[in-house]
Amino acid sequence: MTRQQRSPVFLGQGASKAATLEPISLVERIGAVSEADIQALVHQFPECLPISEIDATFEGPVPICRELYTPAGAIDNLMVTPSGLPVIVECKLWRNPEGRREVVGQILDYAKELSRWSSSDMQREVNKRLGLQGNSLFELVQKVSQDVDEVTFNDSLTRNLRNGRFLLLIVGDGIREGVEAITEYIQRYAGLHFSLGLVELPIYRMPDGARLVVPRLLARTVNLTREVVSLPDGYKLNEIGTEADGAEIDPERLALGTAQQQFWKEFLTGLKLDDPEQPIPNPARLGYLAFSLPAPGGSCWLTVYRDIRKSEVGIFLSAQRNTPGEAAMFAVVEDWQTVEAELGGLVRREQDRYHRPRIIDSLATGPLEQAEARSAAFDWLRERVNAFVNVLRPMIRSAVADAETRGG
C-alpha cells in the first residue's frame, strides 16, 4: 500500500533519449539538502507552496522572517497575508521517527503561543529578529500590496491571532507514508480555526546542475460540519432505557447494558497502543466498540466485539457502504498476503452480510463472567487491537490518499 512516486524525466530539446532526474540525497554530505535549505527556499519562493489547494483564503502570503522567536521555540518561516492572516511553516527532513513524532507538537505549540499575541507583539519580535525599528512587519507587507491600510491590517492581524486563525504548513523534501499520520492528530482539534497542510517539496538535480522543485500536497485538514455515528454491520442504535417506539425496556436488558459498559471500561483501562494518534472510544453499553480509522467522514473503522452467546471476542475491519472508507477497505483486502503476514495470529478473510470481504480475528474464551476467561479475553483482545491498528491504520490512510490522488 506504499505510495510510489517516480522521479521526473527530463526531455531536453533535440535530445535523443530521456534523462531521469536524480533526487538530491537526504544523507548529510556536501550538496545534500538541509532544513535550512528548505527554509530558504520557502522564504524566497513562497509560491512553491500549494496554498490555494489547502485554504484559498491564505493565498499570496508575504515572507516576513525565518527563525522567529516564541516561548515555544523558533518558527522556521513566518508569513502573513495582506489581509492579516498568519502562515506558520515548519520545515523537516524525515530521517528519524523521533522527528516525525515531534513535528505536530512543535507546530501546535507555536500556534498556541501566537494565539496569545497581538499585532504589536508580533511586530516587536519581527523587529528583534530583523534588527529593524518601526512597524517593519507592515512595511514588508505593504511592499507587496501597496493598497493595504495599516490600521485595518493591524486590527485584522490581532483578531486572527487571538482567534487562532492560522495556516500551519509542515514541509519536507521526502515525506514518508508514516509521516502523513500526523495530520490526523490535527483533525481532533477541528473546533479550532487553523488549517493544516502537509507538503512535500522533493528537489531534483537537473542535467545542467540547476534544481527542480516538485511541490506535492499530501494531506490537509477538512472542516467537519456534522458528527457521524458509525455502526458495525448488522447493528442498530437505540438508547439504553427505551425501545425504538419509546416504551420502557425491561430491567434485564438495562442490566445487560450496564454489564457491557463495565466490560469495555475494564478492557480500555489496560489497553496500550503503539500509535499515539489512534482515537480511543468511550466504553459503550453495547456489545462492541468502534475504533475510527483515517477515512473521510468516519467511513472506516475497527469493530471490537464480544459475543456473550458464543463466549467469544474478536475484531474486524468495517466500513460504510459506497464510501471512500469502503473503497479503502477493499484495497487493503486485495493486499491480503501482506495483511496476513503482518497481522499473524488466526486472522482470516470472511464475507459480511453485504457479501463484502472483511478481515477478522476472533477467540473463543469461555464464559466471560468468569475471572480467568475474562482476563484471557482482555489480554488477547488488547494485543490484537494494537496489532490491527499498527497494520491496518496506515494501510487505510495510504489507500485513501491514493484514491484522492487518482481522483485529483
TIKOL-676290 format. One record per residue (C-alpha): residue number from 1; residue in one letter; chain; x, y, z. Coordinates in nm, 2 decimals, decimal comma. Layout:
N
NUM / a / A / X / Y / Z
...
***
This chain:
408
1 / m / A / 0,00 / 0,00 / 0,00
2 / t / A / 0,30 / 0,23 / -0,01
3 / r / A / 0,26 / 0,53 / -0,24
4 / q / A / 0,50 / 0,52 / -0,53
5 / q / A / 0,64 / 0,83 / -0,69
6 / r / A / 0,87 / 0,82 / -0,99
7 / s / A / 1,14 / 1,07 / -1,04
8 / p / A / 1,07 / 1,33 / -1,32
9 / v / A / 1,20 / 1,26 / -1,66
10 / f / A / 1,38 / 1,54 / -1,85
11 / l / A / 1,34 / 1,57 / -2,22
12 / g / A / 1,59 / 1,82 / -2,35
13 / q / A / 1,55 / 2,00 / -2,68
14 / g / A / 1,69 / 1,78 / -2,95
15 / a / A / 1,78 / 1,51 / -2,70
16 / s / A / 1,80 / 1,16 / -2,84
17 / k / A / 1,69 / 1,00 / -2,51
18 / a / A / 1,52 / 1,09 / -2,19
19 / a / A / 1,72 / 1,16 / -1,87
20 / t / A / 1,57 / 1,06 / -1,53
21 / l / A / 1,63 / 1,34 / -1,28
22 / e / A / 1,82 / 1,23 / -0,97
23 / p / A / 1,68 / 1,34 / -0,63
24 / i / A / 1,92 / 1,52 / -0,42
25 / s / A / 2,03 / 1,29 / -0,14
26 / l / A / 1,89 / 1,32 / 0,21
27 / v / A / 2,21 / 1,20 / 0,37
28 / e / A / 2,44 / 1,46 / 0,53
29 / r / A / 2,72 / 1,52 / 0,29
30 / i / A / 2,83 / 1,80 / 0,06
31 / g / A / 2,55 / 1,91 / -0,17
32 / a / A / 2,27 / 1,75 / 0,04
33 / v / A / 1,95 / 1,93 / 0,13
34 / s / A / 1,93 / 2,07 / 0,48
35 / e / A / 1,64 / 2,21 / 0,68
36 / a / A / 1,80 / 2,55 / 0,64
37 / d / A / 1,79 / 2,50 / 0,26
38 / i / A / 1,42 / 2,43 / 0,27
39 / q / A / 1,36 / 2,73 / 0,49
40 / a / A / 1,55 / 2,95 / 0,24
41 / l / A / 1,35 / 2,80 / -0,05
42 / v / A / 1,02 / 2,87 / 0,12
43 / h / A / 1,12 / 3,22 / 0,22
44 / q / A / 1,25 / 3,32 / -0,12
45 / f / A / 0,98 / 3,14 / -0,33
46 / p / A / 0,66 / 3,11 / -0,12
47 / e / A / 0,47 / 3,05 / -0,45
48 / c / A / 0,62 / 2,69 / -0,44
49 / l / A / 0,37 / 2,61 / -0,16
50 / p / A / 0,04 / 2,48 / -0,29
51 / i / A / -0,16 / 2,71 / -0,05
52 / s / A / -0,46 / 2,75 / -0,27
53 / e / A / -0,52 / 2,38 / -0,26
54 / i / A / -0,52 / 2,39 / 0,12
55 / d / A / -0,71 / 2,70 / 0,20
56 / a / A / -0,76 / 2,97 / -0,06
57 / t / A / -0,81 / 3,25 / 0,20
58 / f / A / -0,43 / 3,23 / 0,27
59 / e / A / -0,33 / 3,29 / -0,09
60 / g / A / -0,05 / 3,53 / -0,15
61 / p / A / 0,14 / 3,53 / 0,18
62 / v / A / 0,43 / 3,77 / 0,23
63 / p / A / 0,75 / 3,62 / 0,37
64 / i / A / 0,84 / 3,80 / 0,69
65 / c / A / 1,13 / 3,62 / 0,85
66 / r / A / 1,29 / 3,29 / 0,94
67 / e / A / 1,36 / 3,16 / 1,29
68 / l / A / 1,11 / 3,39 / 1,47
69 / y / A / 1,14 / 3,35 / 1,84
70 / t / A / 0,84 / 3,24 / 2,05
71 / p / A / 0,83 / 3,10 / 2,41
72 / a / A / 0,77 / 2,76 / 2,24
73 / g / A / 1,08 / 2,78 / 2,02
74 / a / A / 1,17 / 2,94 / 1,69
75 / i / A / 0,93 / 2,93 / 1,40
76 / d / A / 1,11 / 2,82 / 1,08
77 / n / A / 0,92 / 3,05 / 0,85
78 / l / A / 0,67 / 3,32 / 0,93
79 / m / A / 0,45 / 3,47 / 0,65
80 / v / A / 0,15 / 3,70 / 0,67
81 / t / A / -0,11 / 3,77 / 0,41
82 / p / A / -0,21 / 4,14 / 0,33
83 / s / A / -0,55 / 4,06 / 0,50
84 / g / A / -0,36 / 3,98 / 0,82
85 / l / A / -0,37 / 3,60 / 0,82
86 / p / A / -0,05 / 3,44 / 0,97
87 / v / A / 0,11 / 3,14 / 0,80
88 / i / A / 0,35 / 2,92 / 1,01
89 / v / A / 0,58 / 2,68 / 0,83
90 / e / A / 0,78 / 2,40 / 1,00
91 / c / A / 1,05 / 2,25 / 0,78
92 / k / A / 1,17 / 1,90 / 0,84
93 / l / A / 1,40 / 1,63 / 0,69
94 / w / A / 1,24 / 1,29 / 0,77
95 / r / A / 1,55 / 1,10 / 0,87
96 / n / A / 1,43 / 0,96 / 1,21
97 / p / A / 1,10 / 0,86 / 1,37
98 / e / A / 1,15 / 1,10 / 1,66
99 / g / A / 1,15 / 1,40 / 1,44
100 / r / A / 0,83 / 1,27 / 1,28
101 / r / A / 0,66 / 1,23 / 1,61
102 / e / A / 0,76 / 1,57 / 1,74
103 / v / A / 0,67 / 1,79 / 1,45
104 / v / A / 0,30 / 1,80 / 1,53
105 / g / A / 0,36 / 1,91 / 1,89
106 / q / A / 0,60 / 2,18 / 1,77
107 / i / A / 0,37 / 2,35 / 1,52
108 / l / A / 0,08 / 2,33 / 1,76
109 / d / A / 0,29 / 2,49 / 2,04
110 / y / A / 0,38 / 2,77 / 1,80
111 / a / A / 0,01 / 2,83 / 1,72
112 / k / A / -0,09 / 2,82 / 2,08
113 / e / A / 0,18 / 3,08 / 2,17
114 / l / A / 0,08 / 3,31 / 1,88
115 / s / A / -0,28 / 3,30 / 1,98
116 / r / A / -0,18 / 3,49 / 2,29
117 / w / A / -0,01 / 3,77 / 2,08
118 / s / A / -0,14 / 4,09 / 1,93
119 / s / A / -0,01 / 4,26 / 1,62
120 / s / A / 0,21 / 4,47 / 1,85
121 / d / A / 0,37 / 4,15 / 1,99
122 / m / A / 0,44 / 4,01 / 1,65
123 / q / A / 0,58 / 4,35 / 1,53
124 / r / A / 0,82 / 4,36 / 1,83
125 / e / A / 0,95 / 4,01 / 1,77
126 / v / A / 0,99 / 4,07 / 1,40
127 / n / A / 1,19 / 4,38 / 1,47
128 / k / A / 1,42 / 4,19 / 1,71
129 / r / A / 1,47 / 3,92 / 1,45
130 / l / A / 1,54 / 4,15 / 1,16
131 / g / A / 1,72 / 4,42 / 1,36
132 / l / A / 1,48 / 4,69 / 1,24
133 / q / A / 1,26 / 4,96 / 1,40
134 / g / A / 0,91 / 5,09 / 1,34
135 / n / A / 0,64 / 4,86 / 1,20
136 / s / A / 0,87 / 4,66 / 0,98
137 / l / A / 0,61 / 4,38 / 0,96
138 / f / A / 0,35 / 4,61 / 0,80
139 / e / A / 0,62 / 4,76 / 0,57
140 / l / A / 0,72 / 4,42 / 0,44
141 / v / A / 0,35 / 4,35 / 0,36
142 / q / A / 0,30 / 4,69 / 0,20
143 / k / A / 0,59 / 4,64 / -0,04
144 / v / A / 0,39 / 4,36 / -0,19
145 / s / A / 0,04 / 4,50 / -0,15
146 / q / A / 0,05 / 4,88 / -0,16
147 / d / A / -0,32 / 4,93 / -0,11
148 / v / A / -0,32 / 4,77 / 0,24
149 / d / A / -0,42 / 5,01 / 0,52
150 / e / A / -0,20 / 5,00 / 0,83
151 / v / A / -0,48 / 5,03 / 1,09
152 / t / A / -0,70 / 4,77 / 0,92
153 / f / A / -0,41 / 4,53 / 0,88
154 / n / A / -0,31 / 4,56 / 1,25
155 / d / A / -0,66 / 4,51 / 1,37
156 / s / A / -0,71 / 4,21 / 1,14
157 / l / A / -0,38 / 4,05 / 1,24
158 / t / A / -0,47 / 4,09 / 1,61
159 / r / A / -0,81 / 3,94 / 1,56
160 / n / A / -0,68 / 3,64 / 1,36
161 / l / A / -0,40 / 3,58 / 1,62
162 / r / A / -0,65 / 3,58 / 1,91
163 / n / A / -0,89 / 3,36 / 1,72
164 / g / A / -0,61 / 3,11 / 1,63
165 / r / A / -0,69 / 3,17 / 1,26
166 / f / A / -0,36 / 3,03 / 1,11
167 / l / A / -0,24 / 2,82 / 0,82
168 / l / A / 0,00 / 2,56 / 0,96
169 / l / A / 0,23 / 2,40 / 0,70
170 / i / A / 0,46 / 2,11 / 0,76
171 / v / A / 0,71 / 2,10 / 0,47
172 / g / A / 0,97 / 1,84 / 0,39
173 / d / A / 1,16 / 1,72 / 0,09
174 / g / A / 1,09 / 1,35 / 0,13
175 / i / A / 0,79 / 1,28 / 0,35
176 / r / A / 0,72 / 0,91 / 0,40
177 / e / A / 0,39 / 0,74 / 0,44
178 / g / A / 0,42 / 0,72 / 0,82
179 / v / A / 0,45 / 1,10 / 0,85
180 / e / A / 0,11 / 1,15 / 0,69
181 / a / A / -0,04 / 1,01 / 1,01
182 / i / A / 0,04 / 1,33 / 1,19
183 / t / A / -0,24 / 1,52 / 1,01
184 / e / A / -0,49 / 1,30 / 1,18
185 / y / A / -0,38 / 1,43 / 1,52
186 / i / A / -0,47 / 1,78 / 1,40
187 / q / A / -0,82 / 1,66 / 1,30
188 / r / A / -0,90 / 1,61 / 1,67
189 / y / A / -0,87 / 1,99 / 1,70
190 / a / A / -1,14 / 2,06 / 1,44
191 / g / A / -1,31 / 2,31 / 1,68
192 / l / A / -1,01 / 2,54 / 1,64
193 / h / A / -0,98 / 2,78 / 1,35
194 / f / A / -0,65 / 2,68 / 1,19
195 / s / A / -0,59 / 2,49 / 0,87
196 / l / A / -0,31 / 2,25 / 0,82
197 / g / A / -0,13 / 2,12 / 0,51
198 / l / A / 0,14 / 1,86 / 0,48
199 / v / A / 0,35 / 1,95 / 0,18
200 / e / A / 0,63 / 1,76 / 0,02
201 / l / A / 0,90 / 1,95 / -0,17
202 / p / A / 1,12 / 1,69 / -0,33
203 / i / A / 1,42 / 1,85 / -0,50
204 / y / A / 1,59 / 1,71 / -0,81
205 / r / A / 1,91 / 1,79 / -0,99
206 / m / A / 1,87 / 1,90 / -1,35
207 / p / A / 2,13 / 1,79 / -1,61
208 / d / A / 2,28 / 2,14 / -1,61
209 / g / A / 2,32 / 2,14 / -1,23
210 / a / A / 2,01 / 2,35 / -1,16
211 / r / A / 1,75 / 2,23 / -0,92
212 / l / A / 1,39 / 2,14 / -0,98
213 / v / A / 1,13 / 2,15 / -0,71
214 / v / A / 0,81 / 1,95 / -0,75
215 / p / A / 0,56 / 2,05 / -0,48
216 / r / A / 0,31 / 1,79 / -0,37
217 / l / A / 0,02 / 1,83 / -0,13
218 / l / A / 0,00 / 1,51 / 0,07
219 / a / A / -0,28 / 1,59 / 0,31
220 / r / A / -0,48 / 1,88 / 0,45
221 / t / A / -0,74 / 1,93 / 0,72
222 / v / A / -1,10 / 1,91 / 0,64
223 / n / A / -1,36 / 2,12 / 0,84
224 / l / A / -1,62 / 1,89 / 0,97
225 / t / A / -1,97 / 2,03 / 0,97
226 / r / A / -2,15 / 1,74 / 1,13
227 / e / A / -2,09 / 1,44 / 1,35
228 / v / A / -2,12 / 1,09 / 1,21
229 / v / A / -2,20 / 0,79 / 1,42
230 / s / A / -2,07 / 0,47 / 1,25
231 / l / A / -2,22 / 0,14 / 1,34
232 / p / A / -2,08 / -0,21 / 1,26
233 / d / A / -2,27 / -0,42 / 1,01
234 / g / A / -2,59 / -0,57 / 1,14
235 / y / A / -2,62 / -0,33 / 1,44
236 / k / A / -2,87 / -0,05 / 1,50
237 / l / A / -2,85 / 0,23 / 1,75
238 / n / A / -3,11 / 0,25 / 2,03
239 / e / A / -3,10 / 0,44 / 2,36
240 / i / A / -3,04 / 0,22 / 2,66
241 / g / A / -3,35 / 0,27 / 2,87
242 / t / A / -3,61 / 0,29 / 2,58
243 / e / A / -3,72 / 0,08 / 2,29
244 / a / A / -3,74 / 0,23 / 1,94
245 / d / A / -4,10 / 0,32 / 1,99
246 / g / A / -4,03 / 0,49 / 2,32
247 / a / A / -4,16 / 0,21 / 2,55
248 / e / A / -3,98 / 0,12 / 2,87
249 / i / A / -3,74 / -0,17 / 2,83
250 / d / A / -3,72 / -0,45 / 3,08
251 / p / A / -3,47 / -0,43 / 3,37
252 / e / A / -3,29 / -0,74 / 3,24
253 / r / A / -3,18 / -0,56 / 2,92
254 / l / A / -3,09 / -0,25 / 3,12
255 / a / A / -2,86 / -0,47 / 3,34
256 / l / A / -2,70 / -0,61 / 3,03
257 / g / A / -2,61 / -0,26 / 2,90
258 / t / A / -2,45 / -0,18 / 3,24
259 / a / A / -2,26 / -0,51 / 3,23
260 / q / A / -2,13 / -0,44 / 2,88
261 / q / A / -2,02 / -0,09 / 2,97
262 / q / A / -1,83 / -0,23 / 3,27
263 / f / A / -1,67 / -0,49 / 3,04
264 / w / A / -1,54 / -0,23 / 2,80
265 / k / A / -1,43 / 0,00 / 3,08
266 / e / A / -1,21 / -0,27 / 3,22
267 / f / A / -1,08 / -0,35 / 2,87
268 / l / A / -0,99 / 0,01 / 2,79
269 / t / A / -0,83 / 0,07 / 3,12
270 / g / A / -0,55 / -0,18 / 3,04
271 / l / A / -0,53 / -0,10 / 2,66
272 / k / A / -0,20 / 0,04 / 2,55
273 / l / A / -0,15 / 0,13 / 2,18
274 / d / A / 0,18 / 0,20 / 2,00
275 / d / A / 0,01 / 0,46 / 1,78
276 / p / A / -0,04 / 0,77 / 1,98
277 / e / A / -0,28 / 0,92 / 1,72
278 / q / A / -0,54 / 0,64 / 1,74
279 / p / A / -0,86 / 0,78 / 1,90
280 / i / A / -0,99 / 0,57 / 2,18
281 / p / A / -1,37 / 0,52 / 2,21
282 / n / A / -1,56 / 0,56 / 2,53
283 / p / A / -1,69 / 0,24 / 2,70
284 / a / A / -2,02 / 0,16 / 2,54
285 / r / A / -2,34 / 0,00 / 2,67
286 / l / A / -2,33 / -0,22 / 2,36
287 / g / A / -2,17 / -0,54 / 2,25
288 / y / A / -1,89 / -0,36 / 2,05
289 / l / A / -1,66 / -0,07 / 2,03
290 / a / A / -1,56 / 0,12 / 1,72
291 / f / A / -1,20 / 0,24 / 1,67
292 / s / A / -1,21 / 0,50 / 1,39
293 / l / A / -0,96 / 0,48 / 1,11
294 / p / A / -0,84 / 0,76 / 0,88
295 / a / A / -1,11 / 0,77 / 0,62
296 / p / A / -1,33 / 1,06 / 0,53
297 / g / A / -1,65 / 1,11 / 0,73
298 / g / A / -1,56 / 0,83 / 0,97
299 / s / A / -1,65 / 0,58 / 0,70
300 / c / A / -1,40 / 0,31 / 0,81
301 / w / A / -1,33 / 0,16 / 1,15
302 / l / A / -1,23 / -0,14 / 1,35
303 / t / A / -1,51 / -0,32 / 1,52
304 / v / A / -1,41 / -0,48 / 1,85
305 / y / A / -1,68 / -0,70 / 1,98
306 / r / A / -1,79 / -0,95 / 2,25
307 / d / A / -2,04 / -1,22 / 2,18
308 / i / A / -2,19 / -1,35 / 2,50
309 / r / A / -2,38 / -1,64 / 2,35
310 / k / A / -2,07 / -1,77 / 2,18
311 / s / A / -1,84 / -1,68 / 2,46
312 / e / A / -1,62 / -1,51 / 2,20
313 / v / A / -1,43 / -1,18 / 2,15
314 / g / A / -1,30 / -1,05 / 1,82
315 / i / A / -1,21 / -0,77 / 1,59
316 / f / A / -1,28 / -0,70 / 1,23
317 / l / A / -1,24 / -0,42 / 0,97
318 / s / A / -1,56 / -0,24 / 0,89
319 / a / A / -1,68 / 0,03 / 0,65
320 / q / A / -1,99 / 0,21 / 0,54
321 / r / A / -2,11 / 0,11 / 0,20
322 / n / A / -2,05 / 0,33 / -0,10
323 / t / A / -1,79 / 0,55 / 0,08
324 / p / A / -1,42 / 0,62 / 0,05
325 / g / A / -1,37 / 0,41 / 0,36
326 / e / A / -1,53 / 0,11 / 0,18
327 / a / A / -1,30 / 0,16 / -0,12
328 / a / A / -1,00 / 0,18 / 0,11
329 / m / A / -1,11 / -0,14 / 0,29
330 / f / A / -1,14 / -0,32 / -0,05
331 / a / A / -0,79 / -0,20 / -0,14
332 / v / A / -0,65 / -0,33 / 0,18
333 / v / A / -0,82 / -0,67 / 0,15
334 / e / A / -0,67 / -0,70 / -0,20
335 / d / A / -0,33 / -0,69 / -0,04
336 / w / A / -0,42 / -0,99 / 0,17
337 / q / A / -0,08 / -1,16 / 0,15
338 / t / A / 0,08 / -0,86 / 0,32
339 / v / A / -0,20 / -0,82 / 0,57
340 / e / A / -0,20 / -1,19 / 0,67
341 / a / A / 0,18 / -1,19 / 0,72
342 / e / A / 0,19 / -0,87 / 0,93
343 / l / A / -0,12 / -0,94 / 1,15
344 / g / A / -0,04 / -1,31 / 1,21
345 / g / A / -0,25 / -1,50 / 1,46
346 / l / A / -0,55 / -1,67 / 1,31
347 / v / A / -0,66 / -1,37 / 1,11
348 / r / A / -0,88 / -1,46 / 0,81
349 / r / A / -1,10 / -1,33 / 0,54
350 / e / A / -1,47 / -1,36 / 0,56
351 / q / A / -1,78 / -1,21 / 0,39
352 / d / A / -2,01 / -0,97 / 0,58
353 / r / A / -2,38 / -0,95 / 0,54
354 / y / A / -2,34 / -0,75 / 0,23
355 / h / A / -2,11 / -1,02 / 0,08
356 / r / A / -1,81 / -0,79 / 0,11
357 / p / A / -1,47 / -0,93 / 0,21
358 / r / A / -1,35 / -0,83 / 0,55
359 / i / A / -1,05 / -0,90 / 0,77
360 / i / A / -1,13 / -1,06 / 1,11
361 / d / A / -0,98 / -1,24 / 1,40
362 / s / A / -1,16 / -1,40 / 1,70
363 / l / A / -1,11 / -1,60 / 2,01
364 / a / A / -1,33 / -1,85 / 2,19
365 / t / A / -1,29 / -1,76 / 2,56
366 / g / A / -1,53 / -1,95 / 2,78
367 / p / A / -1,79 / -1,76 / 2,99
368 / l / A / -1,68 / -1,40 / 3,02
369 / e / A / -1,83 / -1,36 / 3,36
370 / q / A / -1,56 / -1,59 / 3,49
371 / a / A / -1,25 / -1,40 / 3,60
372 / e / A / -1,00 / -1,64 / 3,43
373 / a / A / -1,18 / -1,63 / 3,09
374 / r / A / -1,23 / -1,25 / 3,12
375 / s / A / -0,86 / -1,19 / 3,19
376 / a / A / -0,76 / -1,41 / 2,90
377 / a / A / -1,00 / -1,23 / 2,67
378 / f / A / -0,87 / -0,89 / 2,77
379 / d / A / -0,51 / -1,00 / 2,71
380 / w / A / -0,58 / -1,14 / 2,37
381 / l / A / -0,80 / -0,86 / 2,26
382 / r / A / -0,56 / -0,58 / 2,37
383 / e / A / -0,28 / -0,74 / 2,17
384 / r / A / -0,50 / -0,78 / 1,86
385 / v / A / -0,64 / -0,43 / 1,87
386 / n / A / -0,28 / -0,29 / 1,89
387 / a / A / -0,17 / -0,52 / 1,60
388 / f / A / -0,47 / -0,43 / 1,39
389 / v / A / -0,42 / -0,06 / 1,45
390 / n / A / -0,05 / -0,08 / 1,37
391 / v / A / -0,10 / -0,27 / 1,04
392 / l / A / -0,44 / -0,15 / 0,91
393 / r / A / -0,44 / 0,21 / 1,01
394 / p / A / -0,15 / 0,32 / 0,78
395 / m / A / -0,28 / 0,10 / 0,50
396 / i / A / -0,63 / 0,26 / 0,51
397 / r / A / -0,47 / 0,60 / 0,53
398 / s / A / -0,25 / 0,53 / 0,23
399 / a / A / -0,54 / 0,37 / 0,03
400 / v / A / -0,75 / 0,68 / 0,09
401 / a / A / -0,46 / 0,91 / -0,02
402 / d / A / -0,40 / 0,70 / -0,33
403 / a / A / -0,77 / 0,73 / -0,42
404 / e / A / -0,77 / 1,11 / -0,37
405 / t / A / -0,46 / 1,14 / -0,59
406 / r / A / -0,62 / 0,94 / -0,87
407 / g / A / -0,94 / 1,14 / -0,83
408 / g / A / -0,75 / 1,47 / -0,84
***
